Amino acid sequence: MLAVIINPKSGGSKYRRQRLYLFRILQQRNIDFVYRVTKYATHATEIARQLVEQGCRRLLVLGGDGTLSEVVDGIMHAQVSSTDDIELGIIPRGTGNDWGRWCQLDKNYKRSIDIFLNSGTKVPIDIGCISLTRAGEQEKHYFINSVGFGIDSKTCKKAVQLKPYFGSHSINYFIGLLSAVFTHKTVPARILTDGEFTTDKPLFTMNIGNGPYSGGGIRQNPDADPTDGVFHAMFVSKPTIKDIFRALPKLFNGRLKEISFINNFVASRVVIQTNDYMLFEKDGILVDACGPYEISLIPHAIKMIISR
């Protein structure tokens, strides 16, 4: 049984047309399916968890990175013996569509549906997990693409605020970045990893990538590959105004690694020790919490259907 999870608010006014086209194709091919429509934030997490616990092993998301992330969170929280037999697909509809870029999918929904049903490749992918304590309770939040702190989270927050004015477009992230980068202050932190990177320098921005794109096509970690069993991450402490202007032209071409003030590292576990408030984002979803944080990787946790 195929389960379709739909976010009607993601991606603008074409939702009804895309949904009806998808249902028509599934019916023409005599594919048994159920569908669920999200009604509020985190609803996709609840839906996915229930479906997986009821035995569903094939899910298709009609939505953006945030909806996909919620679905992954639900899959990973499900009380099942294993998730590595679950097949997941996406018809990208969101603002950034960074995961869709890695999958080589765009907003051509007919092509995305054809790839999911016919020509796509099932690839085992890694999933990230961030652990934290809130109000004395241990929490785990799962992510598929990346998790960001500092400027990353402020940019995401601004992009969300711009949606009512500009719609769901990746330019929102660039405008949000320009707005945040000159006002953000560093946070005292200590970074520990199971790789070679460790630092006690204050944190200005940090992105831990499972996938290579973030913020609407920005390539902060261009070597990130969600099949290789490690995170590729970048850390910046105290850039000067000159440093920032040097970095801006390289945001989208994958050449940020050439800049000396950016620390790049590879790890499967990262610990951020801080007692300060530090908003973070996972796959474009803002999470309000205080540290410390532990970010770990679960290799080949589920299968993703992609255009390869």
N, C-alpha and C positions, 0 to 999 in steps of 0.2 A: 504494500500500500504506500502510495506517495502522499506526503503531507505538504501542502503549500501554505506558507506563512506570509501574510500580506500586511505591509504598513501603508495604509491609504494616505497618510500625510507626507510620505517620503517622495520627493521628486516632482511635485507640482501636479498639474491638472490632468495629465494623461493616464492617471491610474486606472480609471474605469475601462478605457479602451484596451489597455494592456492586459488587465485581468480577464476581460471577456475573450480576447484573442487566445490567451493561454488556456482558458477553460474549453474553448471550442476545439483547439488542437488536441487536448487530452481526451475529450469525448470522442473525437473522430478516430483516435487510435485505440479506443476502448481501454484506456488506462484508468484503473481504479484510483481515486484520490479523494482526500478530504481537504478542506481549507479552513483556515482560521484567520480572522482579521484582528489586528492589534487595536486596542482602544486607549492605551495609556503607556507611559514609560515603564519599562521592565516587563510589559505584558508578554512580549515575545519570549522572554526567558521562561516565564511560567508555562506558556503554551508548549514550547519545545521540550521542556522537562517532562510534562505530562505525556506528550506524544511518544517520546523515547521510552518512558517507563511502561507505556501500553504496548510496546513492541514495534513501533515505527522505526525503520532503519533507512529511509530515504526522504530527505527534506529539501524543499526548494523555497528560497527566500525571494520575495518580490519587495525589494526595499534597498536601503543604503547600507553603508558600513556599520552604522549604529545598530540597525535591526539585525544584521548578520551577527554582530558581536553579542547581542542579547541572546540570539538563538544558540550560539556556541556556548555561552554561559549556562543556558538551560541544559544543553546536551551534557556538559561536563559535570553539572550538579545532579544529574539523574542517578537514581539508585539502580544501576545496572552493573553487571559483572565486567563489561568492556564496552568501549565506544569505537574501537578501531574498525568495526564493520559498518559504521554509519556513513552514508553517502550524502554529501551536502552540495547544493548548487545555489547560484544567485543570478537573478535578473537585476542588474544594477539600476537604482533609481535615485540615489542620494546626492548629497552636496559634493563630497570629495571623491567618492568611488575609488579609493586608493587600492582596496583589495581587488576590485574589478580590473584595475590596470595590471596587476600581477597575473590575474587569470586570463589576460588578453580579451576582456569583455568590456564593451562600452554600453551606451544607452540605446543601442539598436536592440530592442527587446526581442524582436523576431529571431535575430541571429543568436541571442543568448538562449532562447528557448530551444532552438534547433541544436545548439551545442549540448545542452543538458540532456536532450532526448536522444540524440543521434551520434554526433561526431566527437563529443567531449572525451577527455582522458581522465580516469580516476587516479588521483595522486594522493598518497598518504602524506599528510601535513602535520607539522608541529603546532602545538597550542601553548600559549603563555598563561601563567597564573601569577597574580599578585596577591600576597597575603598581608593582612594588616589587622590591627586591633582597634575596634571602635566601641566606646562605652563599655569596655571590659570584655567584649565579645570578639572572638576570632572570626574574621571574614576572609573569604577567598573570592576574587573576581577573575574570571578567565577572559582572555583576549586572543584575537586571531591575527591581527596585523601589527600593532605597536602600542606602547604605553609611553606617555610623555609627561615631563615635569617642567616647571618653570615657564619659560616663554611658550613651550608647546601647549600647555594647558590654557594659558591666557589667550593665545591665538585661537584655540578652539572655542573658548568662551565668547570671544568677539565675533567669530564666524557665525555662531548660533544666533547672536543678537542681530546680525545683519540680514538674516534670512527674510524677515518681513519686508525688507526694503529692496533687496536684490534677488530674492528667490534662492533656489538651491543651485548655486554655482561655485566652482572651485575658487573663483576670484575672491570670494568672501574670506578665504584663508589668507590670501596674500595681503588684503587690506587689514585683516586682523593682526597679522604679523607686524606690519608697519606701525600699527597703533600700539602694540604691546612692547615692541623691542626697545623703545626709547624711554619707557616708564617703569619697566620691571626692575626689581631689586633682588639681589642674590639672597639665598637662604643658607645658613650654616648647615653643613652636612658632611658625613663621611661615607664614601663609596667603597664597598668591598665586593670582589668578584671571585669566582673560581678560576679566573684566568690570570693574566699578568697585571691588570689594571687595579690600582688602589689610589685613593686620594682623600685628603682632608680639606681640600679647597672648597670654598662656598659654591653652591650650585646656582648657575644662571639659567641654563637649560640643559635638558637631557632627554634623549629619545632612545628607547630600547626597541629595536626592530626585529620582528619576525618576518615581515614583508618589507620590500625596498621602498615603498612610497608612503607618504603621510602628508597631511595638510593640503589635500587637493593636488597631488602630483609632485610635491617637494621630495627630493631624493636625499634625505638626511643620511640614510644608511644604504647606499646603492648596491652593496654586496649582499644584503640580507636575502636569505632564501629559506622559505618556510619548510623545506624538506631536508635541511642539512644538520639538524640537531643542535644548533647553537643560535644565540642572539647575536646580531651585529648592532653595536650601539655607539652613540656619540655623546660626549660630555663637554660642556663649556663652562668655565668659571667666571672670569671677569673680563669680558671683551671691551676694548675701547670703541669709541665711535668710528674710528678709522677701521678697526677690525670688522665691525658690523657692515660697513659699506663695501669692504672687500668681499664679504661672504654673500651678500644679496644677489649678485649676478650669477652665482654658482648654485643657487638653490635647486634649480630644476634640471641641471645638466649632469648631475652625479659627480661634480668635481669638488665638493666640500672637503673631501679627504686631503686635498692638496694644501689646505690652509693650516698653518702651524698651530694656531691657538685652539683648534678643535682636536680633542682627544678621541680617537677611535679605538674600539676594543671589541673583542669577541669573548663571549662567556655563555654558559648555560644557567648561571645563577648570579644574581646581583642583589646586594643588600644596601639599602639607603638608610643610614642611621641619622635621624634628626628628630628633635622634639618640637620643631616649629610646624605651624600650620603650612601645608603645601598641597594645594589643589592639584590633582593630576587628571589626565585623560587617558582612557583606553579606547582605542578605535573610534575616537571622536566623541565618546561619552564622558562627561565630566563627573568626577567622583570627589566628594568633599570629605577629607579625612586628614589625620595627622600621622606622622611617622612613628616608629620605623616601618619600612616596607621591605618585603622579600619578593623578588621576581624570579620565578623559576620556569623551566621549559619542560613540556611533556612531549617527547618525540613521537611522531606518527600517531597522533591521538585519534584522528578521524580521516576520512577520504574526501577530497574536494574534487568536483568535476569542473575541469578547466578546458580552455581552448589551446591544446598543445598537440 
